[in-house]
Every structure is written in C-alpha cells, then in structure tokens.
Amino acid sequence: MAEGLGGPDYKLTGEQIESIIIKGTPETLYKGKKVLVLTPDATRTSPLPLMIHLLRKIIGDKAEKLDFMVALGTHQPLKEEEILKLYGITDSERRNLFKDSRVYNHEWYKEGTLIKVGKLTEDDIEKITGGLFREEVDIVINKHIYDYDLILILGPVFPHEVVGYSGGNKYLFPGISGGEFVHFFHWLGAVITCWKTIGFKHTPVREVVNRATSFVTIPRHNISMVVRPDNHLAGLYAGTPEEAWSDAAELSSKIHVVYKDKPYKVVLGRAPEMYDEIWTAGKVMYKLEPVIADGGKLIIYAPHIKEVSFTWGKYLDKIGYHVRDYFLKQMDRFHDIPRGVIAHSTHVRGVGTFEDGIEKPRIEVVLATAIPEKKCREINLGYMDPQSINIEEYKNRENEGILYVDHAGEVLHRLKSDK
C-alpha cells in the first residue's frame, strides 16, 4: 500500500505533507541517483510550488541530480519563465537553490525526442479493448528518461475523459510519449465514449497505459495529490504509480464527483483562465455532459479564449466538431486526420447519432468566447456573445432547470440515477 493520508474533509498541513513524502519515498530510491520529476502543466489545479520546493528540500541535496520535466502530452509548450512561474521558483531561487536543476518541456513536437521501447500486438489490443480494435501500437517515449535512475511522478488525480481518472502512469503515457500511441490512446477513449469512461477507475484505456508502462525499465515512484477546490490538499499518497494512483482515485471519486437529482435544460460552465484554448476548455463539456437533459444546451463561458487549438487548430478547422458515429461510419474520409484530434472533436460535441447522412447530437454546445461567431458556425458549434451573458442570471435557478458551474472542468457532474 502507498503511504498516505486523506479524506473528503481533510486539509493537509505542510507538516503532514512533508511527512508523507519522507515516509513514502525511501532514501534508497534517490540517494546518489539522478532523479527526473514529471509534473503537470498549467491546465491542472494543484499546489505545485509547495510540492516542488518540498522535493527540493527532501531530495535535492541527497540526489546526484534533480531535474523537472513538464509532461505536456500534446499541449502547448511552456517557455522557461512560464515553467518557473508554474513551479513557484523565483529568479533568486533559480540562480541559487535550483541552479543545478534542469527544468524543461516534454518536447513531443521535436524530431529526435522519442524512442521506441516496444509494441502492443494486435492480439494484445484486441484483448484489452474487448474486440473494439485489432492493430499494432508502437510504444514510444521521451528518450531523455534514460539519462536518469528514477522517474518521480508528481501530479493531481481528477476524473478524466479518456482514461477514467488522471494521474499515475498517465504521466508517462501519453504525458511524455508521442506518435501514433497518443492518437490511439485518445481515439480508444472516444470510441468507448467519454460518458462511459470519465469517473470510472478501471477502463480499457487505463489498461493500455499500464501495459505500455511495463516496457519502461527505469524505476518509477509516484506522489499523487487529491486537490480541494480551494487548492489545498485533501489527500496525498506516495508509493508505486499503481498504488498511489489507486488510493488517490478512490478519494477523488468522493471529492470530484457531484451527483444531481435531475438533468438541466441549460448549463453554463465558466472555464478558468488556466484553459486558454478549446482544446483544454473542452473539459467543461466532459465534466458536465451527463447532467444536461436531452435537447438541452451547454454554454462554455470563457471570454478570454481566442483559439480553438494552438497545435491542432488547422485540423479542427477542416473537420469541425461532430458526434462519434459521424466519424466511425465514414473513417475513410478522415484518413489524413490524427485520431487524437477526431477524439477531441467527439468529446466536445458529445453523444449523438449519425444515420442516413444526418447527424443528431443529443445536446447543443455553445461557445461564449472571443472566437468569432463565423468561426464557431464553421466548426459546427453554437455561438453566444460573452458580453451578452450576465452570470448572475444563471445562478440559483436549479429548480428552473438552469445550472451554473464556476471553475468548470475538474469536477464531474453526474445524475444520481447513474450511480
């Protein structure tokens, strides 16, 4: 079992956090070793500065090397000053306390970053997916991990649209992987559908992640956080990625899942500033779709967002947003589109049907962002002028079938009837 402490009403102190890290991370793992810490980017809520500084205090002087890599997946890379801000490292600390530490991105986009370490066979994939897929999948990962003696995964656990719950070995795959594996990973989740994946602990996609990780021979350790809405820790677990993640996912299911009595005809989800494109702000849809009534409307309210996707926008401009079966029933049309992009499209558009050439999404998805109306229509999403929205008019109206969710995108909303 992992070393840890937590509960729905817990608010761990600095002393408790430090004690869990020390007890759950034996010196034999890192003393005299080269350690690489994998962290989330700015699209995950967590007290990362506190944790980074505690790792420096506990491990820094005893390890031969202590470096930090942002496990971007395929998110937008950060400049070094942005990473330092994310980690809460001041200019003075960078020159002194962290002067010997490298801080850098997983450069999935740069040729020569990745190395193949194995593959999942057609039989493997067919068995894991219950017959949904039969194909070989190469296992590729950032080659720089082989410069280290220990991979220390540091990240929060939340309900996740593709894998069920984030965290654990997901920081390796797809966190620091790439190639076709990333697109297969996301497309598998999309075919199963977000609705049947998010908030479920054991999923075929999680099994793919764990199987891929078995090809990584470097020792791994995990410090999994469960974060309260106020950004304090309700739980912290240190141990193997499998054990620490499992304990954290159990607690996350009690904190990050809200159950409602009945569905709503209108839901307004306010995306936080940490989502700066629809590629990440789509999480508002993922977490709220289950409580929207058939024929209802979700409004993603994010006046600060100007881009659909910094990285994948050209593909989304081409295909737009559609339900899963729109793609499944005519995949030949989209052979040149990365499957991870198609997966994102279906996750944001939600459940629906495609019969006789007619697409019928279950609900309407509307963007209230800085993206122009013309662009929204072109990508098959609705539009509202964010300046026309008075948030106060959406609050405290649940008895009228209207729900407002602030800081949407991390807490999953479900109906009690779906328990």
Protein Blocks (a to p, Z undefined) as FASTA:
>chain_A
ZZddddfkbccdfklmmmmmmmmmcfklmgopacddddddfkbccdfklmmmmmmmmmmm
mpmbdcddddekjaccddfklmmmmnopafklmmmmmmmpccddddfkbghkaccfbdcd
fklmmmmnnomagcdddddddfklmmpfbdcddddddddfknopgchjllmmmmlgghjl
lmmmmmmmmmnopklmgopabdfklmmmmmmmmmpmbdcddddddddfkopafbdcdddf
klmmmmmmmmmmmmmpccdfbdcfbdcddddfklgbfklmmmmmmmmmmmpcehiacddd
dfkbcbfblklmmmmmmnopadfklmmmmmmmmmmgcfklmmmmmmmnopcddeehiacd
fbdcddddfbdfklmmmnopacddfklpcfklmgoplmnopacdehihjaccddfklZZ
